[in-house]
């Protein structure tokens, strides 16, 4: 595991460099996309490079990490809509080249299985962008998730719903209780994992991720087993590292 400590803007540039290098080497690369605050600067940087240098996503494909269950198709916090707004529409990416788990499917288990098949049919994810929850989740694999899990329905912890209430006008009751998420086993099959964490609130989770024992109680610790994992931290997120 490679750990880099820098300013949030420098971290975004490093993550965007990794995406750009991949796209230049392999224009039809498969990118794994996280939602939430952590990747926003990276998406800003990629949008800037697309506009100013013509960095092209035209042949690339994208797979989202997760989705809330039951949010209306036009809900602004539905992850599909967030991803379209934050990255897809800004880099000239055809929306149909980016997929997410279908949180509105009638048969959610079937939607999860279909999603796994789509990722496999695309040849797997080349580079997966990740954030980390204060409780150590990646994707929405909350503490206690099987380290071998695949895309499935999960119940969000109270902690995660409180953390994400800021996107729902501060109303924790407005945050869905369930989500679909790529499993830890799914995420671990991506060829390069790039995790971003900033702020003191992430310090304990980052300490566990980098220095803790591998444990389902801190799901991100599975990344210690990955052959190519990059962890990008600001000083505050790194403040509990030995
Ligand atoms: C989002 C996701 C989550 C977030 C995590 C951190 O698609 O999978 O694991 O990355 O909850 O969220 P932020 O970045 O908002 O602190």
Boltz pocket constraint, residues with backbone or C-beta under 6 A from the ligand:
constraints:
  - pocket:
      binder: B
      contacts: [[A, 33], [A, 34], [A, 35], [A, 36], [A, 37], [A, 38], [A, 39], [A, 65], [A, 66], [A, 130], [A, 131], [A, 132], [A, 133], [A, 134], [A, 137], [A, 138], [A, 139], [A, 140]]
      max_distance: 6.0
